[in-house]
């Protein structure tokens, strides 16, 4: 997605050490569960990754890491809404993941082209 698009920014996205370890443990426990855990849950891996994206974005917002928090803030809200679909409307969750991925790719491209 990002290849050949130049760089977006030299801006540092700070995380507190506590936030880093929280995210690291979440990523690693997700990997563990994918290998050894909830294999009967078809959408469980996707749910964990969406939740990880939400946690990461929320942590960077909280630390003041984004120059403009509008898009990341809206994306965090969207991710929260999408997570609520799982278990009630799995087809809508799958559509949500696809559309959210497209929205993220458009934002990455927009930011890369703006520089």
ABEGO torsion letter per residue (X at the ends): XABGAEBABABBBBBBAAAAAAAAAAAAAAAAAAAABBAABAAAAAAAAAAAAAAAAAAAAAAGABABAAAAAAAAAAAAAAAAABGABAAAAAAAAAAAAAAAAAAAAAAAAAX
